[in-house]
Amino acid sequence: MQDKKKDFPIFKYNNNLVYLDSAATSQRPQSVIDALKNFYERDNANIHRGIYTLSERATEKYNQARKKVAEFINANENEIILTKNTTESLNLLSYTLHGILPKNKTEIVLTEMEHHSNLVPWQQFAKRNNLKLKFIPITDNYELDYSHAEKIINEKTAFVSMTHVSNVFGTINDIEKIISLSHKKNALVIIDAAQSITHIPIDVKKLDADFLAFSSHKMFGPTGVGILYGKKNLLDKLPPFLFGGGMIENVSYDFSTFIQSPEKFEAGTQNYGEVIALTAAVEYIQNKSLHVISAHEKELLSYAIENLKKIKGIKIYNPGINKSISVLSFTINGGHPHDIAAILNEENIAIRAGHHCCMPLMKKLKIPGTCRVSLSIFNTKEDIDRLITSITKVKTTLQLQ
Ligand SMILES: Cc1ncc(COP(=O)(O)O)c(C=O)c1O
């Protein structure tokens, strides 16, 4: 693939930067930055409110953005709720879902590789509603143990909430299998697509997921925008999450009624400028093609694994190139991940080190954390070469064997 760094102004202002932390947040292409700037310069007015041209134009662009996102995952427009981030999308569900769950359902199934955003809200939910949490374990190859999943997803399961792609290992989970298994037991399925949305084409209709959450900032879009997809019939049954302006039908001093979803879930002034610029991010991905992006990342991931493996003392946490996408973790014998990342930073290489918001997973692996490399469209083999050469320097500096 032709070098895509030129699309991203961050590389113009940070000479020689090797950015290997796209799983934390993407860099933004010029087209997205321009879309945000252009909107505030030319079209800004609060949406839904004004009976004047500027507000109508802003509202139209906001609605277009919702439509664009819906199209991207093959959903209907009224199945897309705009939130702040994946975390808020999952919290929205954790504050509203209890009302639609049958009373004989007493268990929630998660996996051992969930990000805190898809674990802590459900711990709180379980406490509030007196449900029990169960976990699909991971195998020694950093995959889910599907035979165990078949045992714990049963008639008692209210819902399964799981990540599509692990933010630590890059493992692509077989969500189709879990969705089919869960639906047979009359359990709902929530998919955390934060780490898959820019790497794997998602068709919610084909997938038959009940809910799916992701963040704009991990897909080249602005910060402050999250997406929650939900099947229309389910969204209609859920009560609102936040209350206030923008989501009401009729208000009196002691009683209010609410409009339909998705607006029912969008109280108050939204991050409408950022939502509108998300359109440019989706267009960027569509223009480049997700298949091309993921093929490029796969090639780089394979190159990275192949070369990292040659370094003595390194341990790689990744299930293999055919079972993962764009992310790998590693540790080096005797080196703390923070020290490794700090020394790599001196070489202008940005990686992530720590528990990656997966503390229980780190405890299970019996390590304080890992170094994580995550890839995007703009990364090159030269970036990986720089990483490999610099790790050799890290080992010398830290006197590792
Ligand atoms: C798998 C996964 N889920 C959820 C999140 C939370 O995303 P956000 O911080 O945008 O809410 C992340 C962020 O890294 C993630 O990797």
The ligand as an SDF file (V2000), in Angstrom:
LIG
                    3D

 16 16  0  0  0  0  0  0  0  0999 V2000
  -12.4130   -3.3140   23.5830 C   0  0  0  0  0  0  0  0  0  0  0  0
  -12.6860   -1.9370   24.1190 C   0  0  0  0  0  0  0  0  0  0  0  0
  -13.8850   -1.6490   24.6170 N   0  0  0  0  0  0  0  0  0  0  0  0
  -14.1990   -0.4460   25.0800 C   0  0  0  0  0  0  0  0  0  0  0  0
  -13.2780    0.5780   25.0710 C   0  0  0  0  0  0  0  0  0  0  0  0
  -13.6720    1.9020   25.5970 C   0  0  0  0  0  0  0  0  0  0  0  0
  -13.7260    2.8370   24.5870 O   0  0  0  0  0  0  0  0  0  0  0  0
  -14.0040    4.3750   24.9350 P   0  0  0  0  0  0  0  0  0  0  0  0
  -12.8780    4.7950   25.8420 O   0  0  0  0  0  0  0  0  0  0  0  0
  -13.9640    5.0680   23.6310 O   0  0  0  0  0  0  0  0  0  0  0  0
  -15.2960    4.4380   25.6230 O   0  0  0  0  0  0  0  0  0  0  0  0
  -12.0010    0.3370   24.5730 C   0  0  0  0  0  0  0  0  0  0  0  0
  -10.9890    1.4010   24.5690 C   0  0  0  0  0  0  0  0  0  0  0  0
   -9.8200    1.1780   24.4690 O   0  0  0  0  0  0  0  0  0  0  0  0
  -11.6970   -0.9520   24.0770 C   0  0  0  0  0  0  0  0  0  0  0  0
  -10.4980   -1.2330   23.5730 O   0  0  0  0  0  0  0  0  0  0  0  0
  1  2  1  0
  2  3  1  0
  2 15  2  0
  3  4  2  0
  4  5  1  0
  5  6  1  0
  5 12  2  0
  6  7  1  0
  7  8  1  0
  8  9  2  0
  8 10  1  0
  8 11  1  0
 12 13  1  0
 12 15  1  0
 13 14  2  0
 15 16  1  0
M  END
$$$$
